[in-house]
Amino acid sequence: MKTILSLLSAVVVLAIFSSCGKQPDTFVSSSSKTTEITGSTNATTQSTLAEASTTTSETASEDSDSKTPENTTKGSTAATESNAGKIVKGIFTSTDNTFQIKVPSGWTVLNASGIPMIQAPDGSGNNMNIVTTPADRNIKTYGWSDYETSFIQLWGKKPEMHEFEHITIDGCDSTFLSYSIELMGSNNTFYQYVIGAPENCYTVTFTVMSPKHGLVDTIEACALSFKRL
């Protein structure tokens, strides 16, 4: 569980960077960080976040000159692609063809490395990402208190829990949690779906900075569409 949460904390910060208009070309690779997370989870996380912050600062100027993907109109079925995967007709497929998931209409995939990052086209800052970590057969045994304790250890503050439920996605034991927390001066709501597949653990995180009518229902529909290939 520490491995999952350490990686998620880094991705949450990167999601906030992205929502502020900064789109780093290189994200922290989940595979490289998994082997580094040992007994000192908090120290590793701080190092990971520092690297993410440095990467974002170095690439911000490059991103300002980048072109906006053509698929930015609502309902567009054109394909958008990055080295993290591609979206075709509203369905994201990972580069290694291990999973697919529906995405909200018009959202586009960023040029991320290792961690799929998908963003709304309307400047709202809303986005989603998918993190793959080693399999964890105990997903269904973790309660909100386990997540809350880990979040406090990682971030130094207590998140406000909205919903917590054990569910099934793609035939796998899964957990849905929704919470709000202020990080880096920004108060955001997160909707996370932790999917405990036999081969890997997949965590789908939606970061909502600007609530939209019907967005929560869309988020749920997208998350429940997750399918291993």
Protein Blocks (a to p, Z undefined) as FASTA:
>chain_A
ZZmmmmmmmmmmmmmmmmnopacfbdcdfklmmmmmcfklmlmmmmmmmmmmmmmmmmmm
mmmmpccdfblcghiabdcddfkbcceehiacdfklpaccdddehiacdddehiacdddf
klnopacddddddddfklmmpcfklmmmmmmmmnopacddfbdcdddeehiacddddddd
deehiacdddddddddfkbccddddddfbdcehklmmmmmmmmmpccZZ
